[in-house]
């Protein structure tokens, strides 16, 4: 087999899920539970407790997010329900995309693995974190489920403009990277088609 043929070998999605998605999911959940054990709940100290990793640029802090990117929907009554349904829709679309070969080549499969990690990581939070809140122990299941939230802890400030980027987590990072991978693989496929 020629080196060129070897480099074009298709990766199996199952291996990507096992060696990329699963380890990243474990890291995501471990870092979130570490955050919960390390910092008090945001309402205890207004989210002021933090660890400065790079002073003035990168901190670790505990943030509860019931919404989505940039805190949209955070604290609303509808967000916990809507954002439990959205991951199910996303998983359905990804499944259809895999069956229809929408995700092009090896990098498309990597994007699938990253998307699944992100979706399952944040969905796990929404399903269990509300139930773990001490003040909700003994409350009905639906009350605890509605209190579900995503644990965010990566806190960056852009020094030049002094802008504090909304906190995020490992699962969010996986979704962000997957979006870029999909964009560039799609662009590459379009350029290849246009060059024919």
WODA-V758579 format. One record per run of one state. SS is the DSSP state (hx for helix, st for strand, lp for the rest). FROM is the first residue (numbers start at 1). TO is the last residue. If there is no record, write none. Layout:
BEGIN
{{SS:FROM:TO} {SS:FROM:TO}}
END
This chain:
BEGIN
{{lp:1:2} {hx:3:7} {lp:8:12} {hx:13:38} {lp:39:41} {hx:42:45} {lp:46:49} {st:50:54} {lp:55:57} {st:58:65} {lp:66:68} {hx:69:71} {lp:72:78} {hx:79:99} {lp:100:104} {hx:105:132} {lp:133:133} {hx:134:136} {lp:137:140} {hx:141:146} {lp:147:149} {st:150:158} {lp:159:162} {st:163:164} {lp:165:167} {st:168:168} {lp:169:169} {hx:170:194} {lp:195:196}}
END
